[in-house]
């Protein structure tokens, strides 16, 4: 399933957005902890800076995929978890296709 905006454009989370959603699955986190969790989850080759994390958090919140709590932490919404599930299923299909063709 694909989400579309009011003007019909497909809404798809970026690779960083997907990583942020994964980081927020277990519990709400503040921006600093989101960045550290993303780095821990995806290894030393990936650095999450304020310049990348804050725009991703803002975009995800504006799309309704996450919400910012009164204490400054972020958490996924039901929509965010659904979108993450769709995106992971899409990536799984892509991996299977690539494996079938190699």
Backbone as CSV, one residue per row, in Angstrom:
resi,resn,N_x,N_y,N_z,CA_x,CA_y,CA_z,C_x,C_y,C_z
1,UNK,0.847,-1.175,0.000,0.000,0.000,0.000,0.887,1.230,0.000
2,UNK,0.502,2.209,-0.785,1.252,3.460,-0.837,0.367,4.592,-0.356
3,UNK,0.959,5.461,0.424,0.253,6.666,0.843,0.485,7.735,-0.197
4,UNK,-0.515,8.566,-0.399,-0.354,9.673,-1.335,-0.748,10.972,-0.657
5,UNK,-0.114,12.050,-1.107,-0.422,13.370,-0.576,-1.684,13.901,-1.243
6,UNK,-2.103,15.077,-0.824,-3.306,15.691,-1.397,-3.179,15.923,-2.896
7,UNK,-1.955,16.155,-3.383,-1.776,16.376,-4.820,-1.419,15.089,-5.568
8,UNK,-1.568,13.944,-4.908,-1.388,12.663,-5.575,0.026,12.124,-5.576
9,UNK,0.980,12.847,-4.972,2.351,12.358,-4.921,2.460,11.223,-3.909
10,UNK,3.290,10.236,-4.239,3.503,9.100,-3.339,4.331,9.561,-2.147
11,UNK,3.893,9.198,-0.955,4.636,9.501,0.262,5.374,8.237,0.662
12,UNK,6.677,8.319,0.661,7.489,7.168,1.023,8.590,7.635,1.965
13,UNK,8.788,6.938,3.068,9.847,7.353,3.983,11.223,7.147,3.354
14,UNK,12.131,8.069,3.637,13.509,7.946,3.165,14.197,6.823,3.939
15,UNK,15.367,6.378,3.462,16.097,5.367,4.236,16.363,5.811,5.681
16,UNK,16.686,7.086,5.886,16.893,7.569,7.252,15.588,7.546,8.033
17,UNK,14.485,7.943,7.398,13.180,7.900,8.071,12.869,6.487,8.560
18,UNK,13.158,5.493,7.734,12.917,4.096,8.116,13.771,3.743,9.330
19,UNK,15.027,4.163,9.325,15.914,3.887,10.458,15.407,4.554,11.730
20,UNK,14.898,5.771,11.601,14.354,6.479,12.767,13.117,5.750,13.289
21,UNK,12.234,5.333,12.396,11.045,4.594,12.829,11.426,3.302,13.546
22,UNK,12.425,2.599,13.026,12.896,1.373,13.681,13.437,1.703,15.073
23,UNK,14.195,2.784,15.180,14.767,3.178,16.476,13.689,3.469,17.509
24,UNK,12.547,3.974,17.057,11.475,4.365,17.972,10.476,3.244,18.269
25,UNK,10.666,2.074,17.707,9.697,0.992,17.907,9.612,0.530,19.356
26,UNK,10.742,0.435,20.028,10.767,-0.149,21.373,10.216,0.800,22.433
27,UNK,10.609,2.076,22.350,10.187,3.046,23.374,10.396,4.456,22.846
28,UNK,9.715,5.434,23.432,9.934,6.833,23.052,11.365,7.268,23.394
29,UNK,11.929,8.096,22.525,13.293,8.592,22.709,13.360,10.070,22.359
30,UNK,14.326,10.778,22.955,14.570,12.152,22.526,15.466,12.128,21.288
31,UNK,15.658,13.265,20.665,16.397,13.321,19.399,17.817,12.775,19.543
32,UNK,18.486,13.135,20.635,19.849,12.642,20.854,19.859,11.118,20.919
33,UNK,18.944,10.549,21.669,18.894,9.089,21.815,18.462,8.406,20.511
34,UNK,17.615,9.065,19.730,17.268,8.521,18.408,18.538,8.402,17.569
35,UNK,19.333,9.468,17.547,20.570,9.458,16.757,21.500,8.343,17.218
36,UNK,21.678,8.199,18.526,22.562,7.149,19.048,22.001,5.762,18.738
37,UNK,20.680,5.591,18.840,20.073,4.291,18.556,20.245,3.929,17.087
38,UNK,20.060,4.901,16.204,20.254,4.656,14.770,21.694,4.220,14.517
39,UNK,22.647,4.911,15.129,24.050,4.529,14.954,24.318,3.132,15.505
40,UNK,23.778,2.828,16.678,23.965,1.495,17.268,23.339,0.406,16.397
41,UNK,22.140,0.680,15.879,21.424,-0.310,15.073,22.107,-0.587,13.742
42,UNK,22.688,0.439,13.133,23.162,0.296,11.758,24.670,0.356,11.613
43,UNK,25.381,0.351,12.727,26.821,0.170,12.692,27.636,1.440,12.627
44,UNK,28.948,1.257,12.805,29.852,2.400,12.895,29.994,3.177,11.589
45,UNK,29.613,2.601,10.484,29.709,3.298,9.205,28.638,4.348,9.003
46,UNK,27.661,4.388,9.895,26.565,5.348,9.745,26.604,6.331,10.898
47,UNK,26.721,7.613,10.582,26.708,8.668,11.595,25.422,9.471,11.452
48,UNK,24.733,9.635,12.551,23.479,10.397,12.575,23.744,11.719,13.293
49,UNK,23.774,12.794,12.549,24.037,14.112,13.130,22.729,14.860,13.366
50,UNK,22.819,15.952,14.127,21.639,16.805,14.324,21.089,17.292,12.990
51,UNK,21.979,17.545,12.044,21.566,18.042,10.738,20.799,17.032,9.910
52,UNK,20.872,15.758,10.291,20.084,14.741,9.584,18.901,14.266,10.416
53,UNK,19.108,14.130,11.727,18.049,13.585,12.587,16.881,14.552,12.738
54,UNK,17.154,15.821,13.027,16.051,16.761,13.260,15.147,16.933,12.036
55,UNK,15.693,17.063,10.818,14.787,17.136,9.658,13.951,15.868,9.476
56,UNK,14.547,14.713,9.756,13.795,13.462,9.646,12.671,13.422,10.671
57,UNK,12.967,13.789,11.919,11.934,13.818,12.957,10.814,14.786,12.582
58,UNK,11.184,15.946,12.059,10.181,16.949,11.664,9.295,16.409,10.539
59,UNK,9.924,15.787,9.544,9.164,15.230,8.412,8.229,14.118,8.885
60,UNK,8.749,13.203,9.692,7.928,12.093,10.183,6.760,12.596,11.023
61,UNK,6.995,13.627,11.828,5.912,14.204,12.639,4.879,14.886,11.751
62,UNK,5.345,15.603,10.722,4.399,16.305,9.843,3.529,15.333,9.056
63,UNK,4.043,14.135,8.803,3.281,13.107,8.088,2.388,12.292,9.023
64,UNK,2.544,12.506,10.328,1.750,11.757,11.296,2.309,10.387,11.624
65,UNK,3.580,10.134,11.269,4.198,8.831,11.517,4.762,8.737,12.933
66,UNK,5.104,9.882,13.520,5.560,9.947,14.904,4.884,11.143,15.564
67,UNK,4.963,11.182,16.868,4.446,12.329,17.609,5.473,12.723,18.659
68,UNK,5.530,14.017,18.949,6.434,14.510,19.986,5.646,14.641,21.279
69,UNK,6.147,14.023,22.316,5.491,14.036,23.617,5.862,15.303,24.392
70,UNK,5.119,15.589,25.438,5.368,16.778,26.256,6.757,16.782,26.880
71,UNK,7.324,15.600,27.126,8.655,15.525,27.737,9.787,15.652,26.722
72,UNK,9.445,15.885,25.437,10.452,16.052,24.396,10.823,14.778,23.673
73,UNK,10.319,13.649,24.148,10.568,12.387,23.463,9.637,12.243,22.269
74,UNK,10.046,11.391,21.338,9.241,11.075,20.163,8.799,9.627,20.260
75,UNK,7.616,9.339,19.728,7.157,7.947,19.664,6.430,7.731,18.347
76,UNK,6.427,6.473,17.915,5.728,6.144,16.677,4.225,6.165,16.921
77,UNK,3.501,6.471,15.865,2.043,6.396,15.890,1.631,5.082,15.236
78,UNK,0.363,4.764,15.331,-0.143,3.576,14.644,0.140,3.682,13.145
79,UNK,-0.100,4.855,12.571,0.182,5.057,11.146,1.666,4.841,10.864
80,UNK,2.528,5.361,11.722,3.967,5.189,11.534,4.377,3.729,11.552
81,UNK,3.801,2.957,12.460,4.110,1.524,12.517,3.577,0.805,11.275
82,UNK,2.408,1.213,10.804,1.862,0.602,9.581,2.743,0.923,8.381
83,UNK,3.137,2.176,8.252,3.993,2.582,7.133,5.323,1.839,7.190
84,UNK,5.885,1.709,8.379,7.138,0.967,8.521,6.941,-0.481,8.080
85,UNK,5.850,-1.096,8.463,5.575,-2.465,8.032,5.479,-2.581,6.521
86,UNK,4.798,-1.622,5.886,4.682,-1.636,4.420,6.057,-1.465,3.778
87,UNK,6.842,-0.549,4.332,8.162,-0.280,3.760,9.084,-1.485,3.926
88,UNK,9.047,-2.131,5.072,9.877,-3.320,5.278,9.442,-4.461,4.365
89,UNK,8.142,-4.607,4.149,7.649,-5.634,3.222,8.102,-5.328,1.796
90,UNK,8.081,-4.052,1.422,8.535,-3.648,0.086,10.018,-3.966,-0.082
91,UNK,10.815,-3.659,0.933,12.249,-3.939,0.870,12.516,-5.441,0.829
92,UNK,11.722,-6.214,1.552,11.877,-7.671,1.527,11.604,-8.204,0.121
93,UNK,10.542,-7.707,-0.511,10.231,-8.143,-1.885,11.366,-7.771,-2.834
94,UNK,11.931,-6.589,-2.653,13.033,-6.139,-3.498,14.254,-7.041,-3.308
95,UNK,14.561,-7.404,-2.071,15.683,-8.309,-1.801,15.452,-9.673,-2.438
96,UNK,14.232,-10.182,-2.322,13.916,-11.484,-2.913,14.056,-11.440,-4.427
97,UNK,13.614,-10.365,-5.031,13.738,-10.205,-6.477,15.206,-10.171,-6.886
98,UNK,16.005,-9.422,-6.145,17.437,-9.339,-6.454,18.106,-10.703,-6.302
99,UNK,17.734,-11.453,-5.267,18.317,-12.781,-5.063,17.901,-13.734,-6.173
100,UNK,16.662,-13.644,-6.612,16.182,-14.501,-7.694,16.912,-14.224,-8.999
101,UNK,17.322,-12.995,-9.190,17.966,-12.612,-10.451,19.476,-12.753,-10.421
102,UNK,20.042,-13.055,-9.273,21.511,-13.149,-9.220,21.987,-14.581,-9.345
